[in-house]
Amino acid sequence: MTDDPIKQQNSIVESLIQNLPDPAQRDTFHALASSFSVLYPDCPYYSIATTNEVALSGEQDGSSGLFLRWSRFNHACAPSAYWAWHDDHTSPKGREAYSRYTRFAI
């Protein structure tokens, strides 16, 4: 295995994706956006995962996850939304919501 932590994470994500039981899930992963492909051309799995991760548990420990459907939400460096659960809350109709980016951690 390589000493490069990015390549190590790429290998881990590749293994996880290749072992998904449903081929449609693998196809969905490969269809996700990849904002880091120029920076990491040899690490496509890392690039896709980093682009599409979602923070978990308020990020105090840096935990994040990748959710294939959730990853279709819009992202922005200056978000207009945050993730929270409110039983009685509705968003204004017609207003586009953006979440913020986080750092991918395995």
N, C-alpha and C positions, 0 to 999 in steps of 0.2 A: 504494500500500500504506500501511497505517496505521503510526503511530509507536508504538502500543501493543504491547509485546512479547507479551502474552498473546494478543491478536488475531492477531498475526503467526504465533505458534505454532499457533493454532487453524486458520488458513488452510493452513499446511503439513500438519498432520495431516489436515485435510479432503481436501486434494488426494491425499495418499497413500492414504487409505481409498477415495475415489471411483475411484482408478485400480487397485484390486485387481481381478484378472482374474475372480475367482469371486464372483458376487453373494451366495452363502451366507456368505462371509467378511465382506462388508460388513454383512449382516444380523446376524452374530454380534457384530461390533464395536458396532453400535447397541444390542444387547441387554445389553451390559456395564453394570455399575453406574456411576453418575455422582455422586460425593459433593460436587462443587463446582458443581452446576448453579444453586444459589441465589446463590453468590458470583459466578459468571461466566455469567449467563443467555444472553448473546449468543455464548458460546464453547462450544458443546456438544462439539465434537471435543476441544478442550483438556481439558475437564472429564472426559470419559471416559478419555482417555489418562493424565491425571494420577492419576486414581483407580486405574488398573489397571497402571501401569508396574512393571517389575522391574529392580532394580539389576544391572549387569553389572560384571565385573572388580573386585569388591571396592569399587567406588564411588570409588576414589581420584581419578578424573577426572570423576566425576559422570555417567558413561554409564549409560543405562538403555534398556530396550526394552519393546515391547508384544507379548505373545504371547497370541493369542486363547484358547487352551485353558488356558494357565498362569494367566491372569487370573481363572479360576474358583476358584483357591485362596483360602482365607480370609485376610484381612489384619487386623492389629491394631497399635496403637501400642506395645503391650508384647508382642512376639512370643514364642511358645514354641518357635520353630524358626528355623533359618537354612538357606540353600541351600548344599549341598555334595554331592560325589559320594563315596560309600563303597560299594564292591562288596559288603562283608560286613555292612552295617548294615540293620537293620529297625526300624521304629517300633512302639511298643507298640500292640497291637490295641485299637481302640475309643477311642484318645486323639486328640482333634482337634488338628491342628497349625495354627499361625498364622504367617504371614510378616510382615515389617515393611514399612511404607510407605517410599517413597523419593521424591526430587524428580525430576519429569519433565524431561528435557533432550533437545532435538532437536539 
